Amino acid sequence: MKLRIAITCLSACLLPAPALRAQDSPRVACYDLTVRIDVPERRVTVGGSFDVNFLGSDSIALVLWRHARIDTMRCDGHEAAYRFDTLAPAPTRFIPDGRALTLYRPAGSPDRCRIGTRYTLDMHEVQGPAKSFNDRWIEIGYYTGWYPVCNGTSADRSHLRIGITDGYTVSGSGIISRTDDGMWEMDQPWEGFDNVILASPVLKTRRMSDNGTTIEFIYTDFPDADAESALNCSYDALKFFRRLYKIAGEENTYIKFSLSASGTSGGYSRKNFITLNSGSFNEYILRNTAHEISHFWWNKAPVESWHDWLNESFAEFSALQYLRHARGEEAYAERVEMYREKTRRIRPIWGIDRADREAHTALYEKGSVLLADLLVRVGEEPFFDFLAAVIRARIADTPAFLDLAETRLGLENRNWIEQRLKQ
């Protein structure tokens, strides 16, 4: 079976994905939704169903766009009790315009319920990283909270039917097709926590296939020649990391690479989808395409704690290795030294508050310098064998990482890593 991967591009700071909650938490198992997007009216109407597994709980905590009007919420055909608190602050900092939607399990109903719903979203105030709703570019997903987000858990699958104002082409984080009635369908037959819808009246597509891997590049105002360069970069980065970490996974891969036209900062990676933002192909696109693609490997640690360095420092270090591969030793050394000087007086990685103003620099750049120095300290072959072992072990916190470092690299190197994390 082919693994289908989608890739999208944005700019400046890179946005983390939410941390996964305990497996016994209530969760949304799947989404089957019909979405109608009225661009001139800045309105989205959603109907359909989503399956909830309450797992013995009396309720499930969801997040929904704050300008939502809920018309219907039914559980297996009966009215379902819910509370949509539009006055309290956002329940997660990753969806600042989201509000808490608490859905209660009807008495006597089974753990798994199908929730039928209909609601309308006023999208006039969409702004901020990784979101857009204007005449040229629609980008709505997890960070908007347009669907009932179960924060920190993944759904088994998603199926969307999307209707939109005439003249718009639809894409997104899943497999896109067009139906006979003029609707767009988006399938995500894989486990994932996001449903990103993209649309524009000027959407362009380029595609390449080689050795079982197909990459589809989606863009708007990006120069065609630069689109070709970005396409080649994404394919080359994917091959590079497969070799580097000695874990290829599925060789047959479908990649969708859509360059965002939101005009905002940010970038993010999903299981089968990444996104960045730029007006031309440059070193930013090269390095951050590599950063986001490497998150296919580095994505296990919780992002709302300092353990996020196990995601972001390793992804940034991976991007530096790709820069070394693509631009040479001098470009790599210059970037490492730039990060070293920038982070010399930054707070320690160990225990840093994820909301601290220095957290981004510490968790992305200071940690990547640590890894670059560890590479020199232990040598290339032992170092990359160790990183492959970290990936295989699905390491999700720093104590487990240090234990594995001691096993693979010795007590002296474990202590060195811990000391650097605390400096």
Solvent accessible surface area in square Angstrom, and as a share of the most:
residue,aa,sasa,rsa
1,M,213,0.95
2,K,108,0.46
3,L,54,0.27
4,R,78,0.29
5,I,10,0.05
6,A,3,0.03
7,I,0,0.00
8,T,0,0.00
9,C,0,0.00
10,L,0,0.00
11,S,34,0.22
12,A,63,0.48
13,C,54,0.32
14,L,12,0.06
15,L,33,0.16
16,P,12,0.08
17,A,31,0.24
18,P,10,0.06
19,A,24,0.19
20,L,129,0.64
21,R,91,0.33
22,A,64,0.50
23,Q,177,0.79
24,D,106,0.55
25,S,22,0.14
26,P,28,0.17
27,R,49,0.18
28,V,2,0.01
29,A,0,0.00
30,C,6,0.03
31,Y,8,0.03
32,D,39,0.20
33,L,5,0.02
34,T,41,0.24
35,V,0,0.00
36,R,130,0.47
37,I,5,0.03
38,D,44,0.23
39,V,1,0.00
40,P,91,0.57
41,E,93,0.42
42,R,48,0.18
43,R,100,0.37
44,V,0,0.00
45,T,23,0.13
46,V,0,0.00
47,G,14,0.13
48,G,35,0.34
49,S,17,0.11
50,F,1,0.00
51,D,12,0.06
52,V,0,0.00
53,N,31,0.16
54,F,0,0.00
55,L,70,0.35
56,G,55,0.53
57,S,36,0.23
58,D,106,0.55
59,S,34,0.22
60,I,2,0.01
61,A,63,0.49
62,L,3,0.01
63,V,6,0.04
64,L,0,0.00
65,W,0,0.00
66,R,69,0.25
67,H,61,0.27
68,A,17,0.13
69,R,146,0.53
70,I,26,0.13
71,D,71,0.37
72,T,41,0.24
73,M,3,0.01
74,R,87,0.32
75,C,3,0.02
76,D,75,0.39
77,G,46,0.44
78,H,131,0.58
79,E,121,0.54
80,A,8,0.06
81,A,65,0.50
82,Y,83,0.31
83,R,143,0.52
84,F,39,0.16
85,D,26,0.14
86,T,62,0.36
87,L,171,0.85
88,A,37,0.29
89,P,117,0.73
90,A,31,0.24
91,P,70,0.44
92,T,9,0.05
93,R,120,0.44
94,F,15,0.06
95,I,0,0.00
96,P,71,0.45
97,D,25,0.13
98,G,0,0.00
99,R,36,0.13
100,A,33,0.25
101,L,1,0.00
102,T,35,0.20
103,L,1,0.00
104,Y,87,0.33
105,R,61,0.22
106,P,36,0.23
107,A,111,0.86
108,G,88,0.85
109,S,24,0.15
110,P,84,0.53
111,D,57,0.29
112,R,115,0.42
113,C,1,0.01
114,R,118,0.43
115,I,1,0.00
116,G,24,0.23
117,T,8,0.05
118,R,124,0.45
119,Y,1,0.00
120,T,15,0.09
121,L,0,0.00
122,D,68,0.35
123,M,1,0.00
124,H,124,0.56
125,E,80,0.36
126,V,20,0.12
127,Q,132,0.59
128,G,26,0.25
129,P,53,0.33
130,A,2,0.02
131,K,7,0.03
132,S,7,0.04
133,F,15,0.06
134,N,58,0.30
135,D,77,0.40
136,R,120,0.44
137,W,1,0.00
138,I,0,0.00
139,E,1,0.00
140,I,0,0.00
141,G,5,0.05
142,Y,2,0.01
143,Y,10,0.04
144,T,0,0.00
145,G,0,0.00
146,W,0,0.00
147,Y,1,0.00
148,P,0,0.00
149,V,3,0.01
150,C,7,0.04
151,N,32,0.16
152,G,3,0.03
153,T,16,0.10
154,S,17,0.11
155,A,4,0.03
156,D,65,0.34
157,R,94,0.34
158,S,6,0.04
159,H,45,0.20
160,L,0,0.00
161,R,69,0.25
162,I,0,0.00
163,G,8,0.08
164,I,30,0.15
165,T,40,0.23
166,D,137,0.71
167,G,64,0.62
168,Y,30,0.11
169,T,53,0.31
170,V,3,0.02
171,S,5,0.04
172,G,0,0.00
173,S,5,0.03
174,G,3,0.03
175,I,53,0.27
176,I,44,0.22
177,S,57,0.37
178,R,139,0.51
179,T,32,0.19
180,D,160,0.83
181,D,95,0.49
182,G,34,0.33
183,M,12,0.06
184,W,29,0.10
185,E,39,0.18
186,M,1,0.01
187,D,53,0.28
188,Q,6,0.03
189,P,87,0.54
190,W,33,0.11
191,E,95,0.43
192,G,15,0.15
193,F,37,0.15
194,D,7,0.04
195,N,2,0.01
196,V,1,0.01
197,I,0,0.00
198,L,0,0.00
199,A,0,0.00
200,S,0,0.00
201,P,55,0.35
202,V,53,0.31
203,L,29,0.14
204,K,91,0.39
205,T,74,0.43
206,R,78,0.28
207,R,150,0.55
208,M,45,0.20
209,S,77,0.50
210,D,58,0.30
211,N,132,0.68
212,G,38,0.37
213,T,4,0.02
214,T,27,0.16
215,I,0,0.00
216,E,18,0.08
217,F,0,0.00
218,I,4,0.02
219,Y,4,0.02
220,T,9,0.05
221,D,105,0.54
222,F,7,0.03
223,P,62,0.39
224,D,72,0.37
225,A,78,0.60
226,D,33,0.17
227,A,0,0.00
228,E,70,0.32
229,S,42,0.27
230,A,0,0.00
231,L,2,0.01
232,N,72,0.37
233,C,8,0.05
234,S,0,0.00
235,Y,19,0.07
236,D,42,0.22
237,A,0,0.00
238,L,4,0.02
239,K,68,0.29
240,F,23,0.09
241,F,0,0.00
242,R,31,0.11
243,R,139,0.51
244,L,28,0.14
245,Y,0,0.00
246,K,115,0.49
247,I,46,0.23
248,A,42,0.33
249,G,62,0.59
250,E,86,0.39
251,E,88,0.39
252,N,69,0.36
253,T,2,0.01
254,Y,45,0.17
255,I,0,0.00
256,K,5,0.02
257,F,0,0.00
258,S,0,0.00
259,L,6,0.03
260,S,4,0.03
261,A,39,0.30
262,S,17,0.11
263,G,70,0.67
264,T,36,0.21
265,S,38,0.25
266,G,0,0.00
267,G,0,0.00
268,Y,3,0.01
269,S,16,0.10
270,R,18,0.06
271,K,104,0.44
272,N,2,0.01
273,F,1,0.00
274,I,0,0.00
275,T,0,0.00
276,L,0,0.00
277,N,14,0.07
278,S,21,0.14
279,G,62,0.60
280,S,45,0.29
281,F,46,0.19
282,N,61,0.31
283,E,66,0.29
284,Y,45,0.17
285,I,0,0.00
286,L,5,0.03
287,R,27,0.10
288,N,8,0.04
289,T,0,0.00
290,A,0,0.00
291,H,0,0.00
292,E,2,0.01
293,I,0,0.00
294,S,0,0.00
295,H,21,0.09
296,F,39,0.16
297,W,25,0.09
298,W,12,0.04
299,N,75,0.39
300,K,65,0.28
301,A,5,0.04
302,P,47,0.29
303,V,8,0.04
304,E,87,0.39
305,S,36,0.23
306,W,35,0.12
307,H,34,0.15
308,D,0,0.00
309,W,0,0.00
310,L,9,0.04
311,N,5,0.02
312,E,4,0.02
313,S,0,0.00
314,F,1,0.00
315,A,0,0.00
316,E,8,0.03
317,F,1,0.00
318,S,0,0.00
319,A,0,0.00
320,L,0,0.00
321,Q,6,0.03
322,Y,5,0.02
323,L,1,0.01
324,R,57,0.21
325,H,86,0.38
326,A,37,0.29
327,R,121,0.44
328,G,28,0.27
329,E,103,0.46
330,E,128,0.57
331,A,26,0.20
332,Y,22,0.08
333,A,51,0.40
334,E,108,0.49
335,R,44,0.16
336,V,10,0.06
337,E,82,0.37
338,M,91,0.41
339,Y,7,0.03
340,R,62,0.22
341,E,106,0.48
342,K,109,0.46
343,T,6,0.03
344,R,129,0.47
345,R,215,0.79
346,I,29,0.15
347,R,100,0.37
348,P,52,0.33
349,I,1,0.01
350,W,83,0.29
351,G,48,0.46
352,I,12,0.06
353,D,93,0.48
354,R,26,0.09
355,A,78,0.60
356,D,37,0.19
357,R,198,0.72
358,E,26,0.12
359,A,1,0.01
360,H,67,0.30
361,T,21,0.12
362,A,0,0.00
363,L,0,0.00
364,Y,5,0.02
365,E,19,0.09
366,K,29,0.12
367,G,0,0.00
368,S,0,0.00
369,V,5,0.03
370,L,3,0.02
371,L,0,0.00
372,A,5,0.04
373,D,29,0.15
374,L,0,0.00
375,L,8,0.04
376,V,125,0.72
377,R,99,0.36
378,V,30,0.18
379,G,27,0.26
380,E,91,0.41
381,E,129,0.58
382,P,65,0.41
383,F,0,0.00
384,F,13,0.05
385,D,43,0.22
386,F,1,0.00
387,L,0,0.00
388,A,2,0.01
389,A,7,0.05
390,V,5,0.03
391,I,23,0.12
392,R,142,0.52
393,A,55,0.42
394,R,160,0.58
395,I,23,0.12
396,A,40,0.31
397,D,54,0.28
398,T,0,0.00
399,P,70,0.44
400,A,35,0.27
401,F,0,0.00
402,L,3,0.01
403,D,76,0.39
404,L,33,0.17
405,A,0,0.00
406,E,67,0.30
407,T,108,0.63
408,R,109,0.40
409,L,26,0.13
410,G,29,0.28
411,L,103,0.51
412,E,127,0.57
413,N,23,0.12
414,R,47,0.17
415,N,77,0.39
416,W,45,0.16
417,I,0,0.00
418,E,42,0.19
419,Q,109,0.48
420,R,53,0.19
421,L,0,0.00
422,K,97,0.41
423,Q,101,0.45
